[in-house]
Amino acid sequence: MTPITEVEGRRLALSNLEKVLHPATGTTKGEVLHYYAGIADAILTHLRDRPLSFLRYPDGPEGQLFFTKNPPPAPPTGWRSPRCRAPPGRPASRSSSRTCPR
């Protein structure tokens, strides 16, 4: 059974909490989520209005990875996705961190 948690009125399903994200230490996805939940108030202040991109490892750190820079097709309510300037010859991305004005 996938645990469900509520954050600011939104229900979130948490999956694969036992997945090891850092083999050298044995740190799991559940432990990382617990850590971020504990520091959320402090870190979100610094991340607000900053563009994000993600390196995704669907099969863990030893598997293939891919880069995600566009927001999900149905982002959470209140999610803002700024338009950013792209270098000449490159298409603009809604969340590219390369040249977004701050």
Secondary structure, 3 states (H helix, E strand, C coil): CCCEEEECCEEEECCCCCCEEECCCCEEHHHHHHHHHHHHHHHHHHHCCCCCCEEECCCCCCCCCEEECCCCCCCCCCCCCCCCCCCCCCCCCCCCCCCCCC
